[in-house]
Amino acid sequence: MLTLETLMSDYSLVGPENSKSYIKTQMFDGLGGECDVYFGSEKGKVKEEQIATYNFFKDGYKKYITEIDLYIQSSFDKSEQKRAAKINDTALRFDVIDIPFENEKYDLLLLCGKSYNGFLGLRNEISVRIEIKSGNITLIQREKQRLF
C-alpha cells in the first residue's frame, strides 16, 4: 500500500516548475509490460485523496480488465476481426496511470492497450483511454492507431 512518505521517497519529481509530477515505473500482476505512474502535484505537494485513489485502483484493477477487453473487442476494425483470436490472447498492458492533483472529470486516467502483428508483419497497437471517477469508468475510448 502506497503512503505519502513512500511516494516522496520512491518516486522522482519531474517536469516544469508549475506542473511537476511524481513518476515511477511499476508492474501489474497478470499484465504485460511496464506502466508509468504519475501523480500530479502543486508546488511538489500531493493530496491524500490521490494516494487513496491509487491504492483503491491498485487493489482492484483486475475488476476493470474484463470491461476493457470487451470494449477492445467491440472496437475491432475488419482486419482486426480477422485476427481476433490472436489479439484476444494477447495480454492487456497498462502504459500510463495519471492521478491528477485536481480534475473535475476524473480521479484517475489509464492509458492501456494491446499489440499485435498485422499486415506485412508490422506491429499494430490498440490504445485505449479510460477515465475513472469515484472507482467507476466514466469514459472509455479508443485512441488513434499507431504502427511500429
TANORZI-V995603 format. One line per field, one symbol per residue. ss: DSSP state (~ for helix, > for strand, _ for the rest). phi: phi as a letter, one per 30 degrees, with the letter a starting at -180 (. if undefined). psi: psi as a letter, one per 40 degrees, with the letter a starting at -180 (. if undefined). A space follows every 10 residues. Layout:
# TANORZI-V995603
ss->???
phi->???
psi->???
This chain:
# TANORZI-V995603
ss->___~~~~~~~ _>>>__~~~_ >>>>>>____ ____>>>>>> _>__>__~~~ ~~~~~~~~~~ _~~~~~~~~~ ~~~~___~~~ ~~_~~~~~~_ __>>>>>>>_ _______>>> >>>>>>>_~~ ~_>>>>>>>> >>>__>>>>> >>___>>_
phi->.dbeddedcc cccbjdedbd bdbacbcbei cdicbdcccd bbhicbdedd dddddddddb dddddddded deddcedddd ddcedddddd ddbdcbbbcd dbaddacbcb cblbcadceh iddcbccbcb cbbhicdcbb bdcedccb
psi->hhidddddde ihhiiidefi ihiihiihhe iiiihhhhhi ihfeiiiddd ddddddddde dddddddddd dddeehaddd ddedddddeh hihhdhhhhi dhhddidhhh hiaiiihahf ehhihhhhhh hhhfeihdhh ihihhih.
